[in-house]
Amino acid sequence: MSLLRMLPAFATCLLLAVPPAQADDFHYATNTPGYRLYLEGHDYLQRGFYFKARHRFKRAAYWADKLAQHDIGVMYYIGHGVDRDPALAWAWLKLASERGYPDMIETAAMVFDELSEAERERGQHILEETLLPEYGDAVAVDRTHQRMQHELRQPKRGRVGAYSLKSMTITDHTGQTHAGRDFFDPQRWDFHRVIEQEMEIFNALPRGNVSMRDLETRSEDDSKDDSKDDTKD
């Protein structure tokens, strides 16, 4: 399978690697500000609305969402709704790999191997001068943690949905209900803890502990992008 066909499959595999929440359970990233944005972006991507997908992914990427950063890279590598740009794609993929997740490291390395020397220099410049200062973990992790702590302190103004008191039932943004005392458990609003759980999941991928399937991809002719909305991000 060519790299051009492998990258969309990798993107979906990474999403499928994350176990969905069951009754009375929580997805590890439910309370992060990027989680809903990423799911919306993935849904738009599957339906061929590439501008909306990229817009959601970039907003999620701001909140240190590595899946979103990875999928932006995939979109630029393939040319979904944008001019194909392997150097820019590599910069996003390299950014997504900074936590050391093996599949993301491998994907970035494969793209890097295809680049010319000039493209490698340009990609490195984009990574260091544009992406890391705004989206890198050095700045984005603390920003995201502080945002989550703010929402925890002001639950009625939070983004997650229908809130009530801790002793009552809470409905999150996916429509799943939780006991208030569980929903407001401080550990679920600690982004550093979220990253620890994410690391456990993604580091297990190469050992075959997660089932995967290929993503069905469509050509540009098979699905129409909402290009009328495709203004500068």
C-alpha positions as CSV (number, residue, x, y, z in Angstrom):
1,M,0.0,0.0,0.0
2,S,1.4,3.4,-0.9
3,L,1.9,6.1,1.7
4,L,-0.8,8.2,0.0
5,R,-3.3,5.5,0.8
6,M,-1.8,4.6,4.2
7,L,-2.1,8.0,5.8
8,P,-5.9,8.1,5.9
9,A,-6.0,4.6,7.3
10,F,-3.5,5.6,10.0
11,A,-5.7,8.6,10.9
12,T,-8.8,6.4,11.4
13,C,-6.8,3.7,13.2
14,L,-5.7,6.3,15.8
15,L,-9.3,7.4,16.3
16,L,-10.5,3.8,16.6
17,A,-7.7,3.0,19.0
18,V,-9.4,5.1,21.6
19,P,-12.0,2.9,23.4
20,P,-15.5,4.5,23.3
21,A,-17.1,5.2,26.6
22,Q,-19.5,2.6,27.8
23,A,-22.4,3.1,30.2
24,D,-21.1,4.9,33.4
25,D,-17.6,5.1,31.8
26,F,-15.8,8.1,30.5
27,H,-13.8,8.6,27.3
28,Y,-10.4,9.7,28.6
29,A,-10.6,13.0,26.8
30,T,-14.3,13.9,27.3
31,N,-13.6,17.0,29.4
32,T,-10.8,18.4,27.2
33,P,-11.7,21.5,25.2
34,G,-10.5,19.8,22.0
35,Y,-12.4,16.6,22.2
36,R,-15.7,17.7,20.7
37,L,-14.0,19.8,18.1
38,Y,-12.0,16.8,17.0
39,L,-15.0,14.6,16.7
40,E,-16.8,17.3,14.7
41,G,-13.8,17.6,12.4
42,H,-13.6,13.9,11.9
43,D,-17.3,13.7,11.0
44,Y,-16.9,16.6,8.5
45,L,-13.8,14.9,7.0
46,Q,-15.7,11.6,6.5
47,R,-18.5,13.5,4.7
48,G,-16.0,15.4,2.4
49,F,-16.5,18.9,4.0
50,Y,-12.8,19.5,4.1
51,F,-12.7,23.2,5.1
52,K,-15.0,22.6,8.0
53,A,-13.0,19.6,9.0
54,R,-9.7,21.5,8.9
55,H,-11.2,24.4,10.8
56,R,-12.4,22.1,13.6
57,F,-9.0,20.3,13.7
58,K,-7.1,23.6,14.0
59,R,-9.2,24.7,16.9
60,A,-8.7,21.3,18.6
61,A,-5.0,21.5,17.8
62,Y,-4.8,24.7,19.7
63,W,-5.9,22.8,22.8
64,A,-3.1,20.3,22.5
65,D,-5.1,17.6,20.7
66,K,-2.5,15.4,18.9
67,L,-5.1,13.5,16.8
68,A,-6.2,16.8,15.4
69,Q,-2.7,17.9,14.7
70,H,-2.0,14.5,13.0
71,D,-5.1,14.8,10.8
72,I,-4.3,18.3,9.7
73,G,-1.0,16.8,8.5
74,V,-2.8,14.1,6.6
75,M,-5.1,16.6,4.9
76,Y,-2.1,18.6,3.7
77,Y,-0.3,15.5,2.5
78,I,-3.3,14.2,0.5
79,G,-4.6,17.6,-0.5
80,H,-8.1,17.3,1.0
81,G,-9.6,20.8,0.5
82,V,-6.2,22.4,0.2
83,D,-3.3,22.5,-2.2
84,R,-1.2,19.4,-1.5
85,D,1.9,20.5,0.5
86,P,4.1,17.7,1.8
87,A,6.4,20.0,3.7
88,L,3.6,21.6,5.6
89,A,2.1,18.1,6.1
90,W,5.3,16.9,7.7
91,A,5.5,19.9,10.0
92,W,2.0,19.1,11.4
93,L,2.8,15.3,11.6
94,K,6.1,16.0,13.4
95,L,4.3,18.2,15.8
96,A,1.7,15.5,16.5
97,S,4.5,13.0,17.2
98,E,6.2,15.1,20.0
99,R,4.7,12.9,22.8
100,G,6.5,9.9,21.3
101,Y,3.5,7.9,20.0
102,P,5.1,5.2,17.8
103,D,2.5,5.4,14.9
104,M,2.8,9.1,14.7
105,I,6.6,9.0,14.7
106,E,6.5,6.4,11.9
107,T,4.1,8.5,9.8
108,A,6.1,11.7,10.1
109,A,9.3,9.8,9.3
110,M,7.8,8.2,6.1
111,V,6.7,11.7,4.9
112,F,10.1,13.2,5.7
113,D,11.8,10.5,3.6
114,E,9.8,11.7,0.6
115,L,10.8,15.3,0.9
116,S,13.5,17.1,-1.0
117,E,16.2,18.9,0.9
118,A,14.5,22.2,0.2
119,E,11.2,20.8,1.4
120,R,12.8,19.5,4.6
121,E,14.3,22.9,5.4
122,R,10.9,24.6,4.8
123,G,9.1,22.0,6.9
124,Q,11.5,22.5,9.8
125,H,11.1,26.2,9.5
126,I,7.3,25.9,9.7
127,L,7.5,23.6,12.6
128,E,9.9,25.7,14.6
129,E,8.7,29.2,13.7
130,T,5.0,28.7,13.3
131,L,3.6,25.5,14.8
132,L,5.6,24.9,18.0
133,P,5.1,28.4,19.4
134,E,1.4,28.2,19.1
135,Y,0.4,24.5,19.2
136,G,3.4,22.7,20.8
137,D,3.0,21.0,24.2
138,A,5.4,23.5,25.8
139,V,2.7,26.1,25.5
140,A,-0.5,24.2,24.8
141,V,-0.6,21.7,27.6
142,D,-0.6,24.3,30.4
143,R,-3.1,26.4,28.4
144,T,-5.4,23.5,28.1
145,H,-5.0,22.5,31.7
146,Q,-5.9,26.0,32.9
147,R,-8.9,26.0,30.6
148,M,-10.2,22.8,32.1
149,Q,-9.6,23.9,35.6
150,H,-11.6,27.1,34.9
151,E,-14.5,25.1,33.6
152,L,-14.4,22.8,36.6
153,R,-14.6,25.8,38.9
154,Q,-17.5,27.2,36.9
155,P,-19.6,24.2,35.8
156,K,-22.7,26.1,34.9
157,R,-20.8,28.1,32.3
158,G,-18.8,25.1,30.9
159,R,-18.9,23.8,27.4
160,V,-19.9,20.3,28.1
161,G,-23.7,20.6,28.1
162,A,-26.5,20.2,30.6
163,Y,-25.1,20.6,34.1
164,S,-26.7,20.1,37.4
165,L,-25.4,19.8,41.0
166,K,-22.9,17.1,41.8
167,S,-25.6,15.0,43.4
168,M,-27.6,14.9,40.2
169,T,-27.2,13.4,36.7
170,I,-25.0,15.2,34.2
171,T,-25.4,15.0,30.4
172,D,-22.2,15.5,28.5
173,H,-21.8,16.9,25.0
174,T,-22.1,13.4,23.5
175,G,-25.4,12.9,25.1
176,Q,-24.1,10.4,27.6
177,T,-25.3,10.7,31.2
178,H,-23.1,10.4,34.3
179,A,-23.5,10.8,38.0
180,G,-22.5,14.3,38.9
181,R,-20.0,13.2,41.6
182,D,-18.2,11.2,38.9
183,F,-18.4,13.8,36.2
184,F,-16.8,16.4,38.5
185,D,-14.1,14.2,39.7
186,P,-11.0,16.5,39.6
187,Q,-8.9,13.8,38.0
188,R,-11.1,14.0,34.9
189,W,-10.3,17.7,34.6
190,D,-6.6,17.3,35.0
191,F,-5.1,17.5,31.5
192,H,-1.8,16.1,32.7
193,R,-3.7,13.0,33.8
194,V,-5.5,12.9,30.5
195,I,-2.1,12.8,28.7
196,E,-0.9,9.9,30.9
197,Q,-4.0,7.9,29.9
198,E,-3.5,8.8,26.2
199,M,0.1,7.6,26.4
200,E,-1.0,4.3,27.7
201,I,-3.4,3.9,24.8
202,F,-1.3,5.0,21.9
203,N,1.9,3.2,23.1
204,A,-0.1,0.0,23.1
205,L,-0.9,0.3,19.4
206,P,2.3,-1.3,18.0
207,R,1.8,-4.3,20.3
208,G,-1.5,-5.1,18.6
209,N,-3.7,-4.5,21.6
210,V,-6.2,-2.5,19.6
211,S,-8.3,-3.6,16.7
212,M,-8.0,-1.5,13.5
213,R,-9.7,-1.2,10.1
214,D,-9.0,0.7,7.0
215,L,-10.6,4.0,6.3
216,E,-12.7,4.1,3.1
217,T,-11.4,7.1,1.2
218,R,-13.2,9.0,-1.5
219,S,-11.7,11.0,-4.3
220,E,-12.3,14.7,-4.8
221,D,-14.8,13.8,-7.5
222,D,-16.8,11.6,-5.2
223,S,-17.5,14.1,-2.5
224,K,-18.0,17.9,-2.7
225,D,-16.2,20.2,-0.3
226,D,-18.0,23.2,1.0
227,S,-15.6,25.4,-0.8
228,K,-17.8,28.5,-0.6
229,D,-16.9,28.6,3.0
230,D,-13.2,28.1,2.4
231,T,-11.8,31.4,3.6
232,K,-8.5,31.8,5.4
233,D,-8.4,30.2,8.8
